Amino acid sequence: MVSLFNPTTNGQENQMKLDYTHMAVILDRTGSMESIRDDTIGGFNAFLNEQKQQPGKASLTLVQFDSQDPYEVIHQVKTIKEVPKAHQGNVCAKGYHSPARCNRSRYKRSGEVCSGHE
């Protein structure tokens, strides 16, 4: 886990790290997003690439949500340089693609069906 604060020293209050940024991205994966899925993925990847070029330290939390399964945490406080690009296999609109196209390791490992394939 990445700490957002410098450690307490000499009884002083915790202070925010000045060279650290944490970003939280929340993506809508409801079926109505299917028509703009590629634009969303492209926009996220452009944002991610831009952030990877910035000085200082950064982390990202990526969450997808829909109306049937409240949310799914894809990346939680992951160092920005370790966050992979989004693609159709790891960011999906619910109900619009087959389980064979979903390569989320969590589902492949467990044999479950991705919630986007109900």
KOLMILO-604144 format. One record per residue (C-alpha): residue in one letter; x, y, z. Coordinates in steps of 0.1 Angstrom, whole numbers, plus 5000, padded with zeros to 4 digits. Layout:
// residues N
AXYZ...
END
This chain:
// residues 118
M500050005000V501350344991S501250605019L499750945011F501451095041N505051145053P505550955086T504951135118T508151265134N508751435167G504951435175Q504151655145E500951595125N501151385094Q501851605063M500851535027K503651425004L504251714980D505651494953Y502851234953T499551224935H496850954938M494250934911A490950754912V489150664880I485650534880L484450384847D480750324838R480449974823T476649964819G475349844785S474650204774M478350264773E478950014745S478650274718I481550484732R483650204748D486450244723D486550624729T486550564767I489450314764G491350554742G490750844765F491850644795N494950534778A495850884767F495351004803L497450724816N500350784792E500251154801Q500351084838K503250834834Q505351124819Q504851354848P507451414875G506951284910K505350974923A501750874914S499350584919L495950504905T492850324916L490550204888V486950094895Q484249994871F480550004881D477149904867S473549864879Q473749484886D477049454903P477749774922Y481449794915E484649604907V488149734917I490449664888H493549844903Q493849954939V496550214947K498750074920T501950264911I501150464879K504050304860E502649954867V499050024855P498649864821K496750014792A493049944790H491749724762Q488449554754G489549254774N489949434807V487449714804C484049594792A480449724789K478049484805G476149244784Y477749324751H480549064747S481148704752P483048534780A485648414756R486648774749C487148854786N490648794797R490448914833S492748684851R490348664881Y487748504861K490048274841R491548144873S488348074891G486247964861E483648224870V481848414843C482748784842S479748984855G479649154821H478448824805E475248764825
END
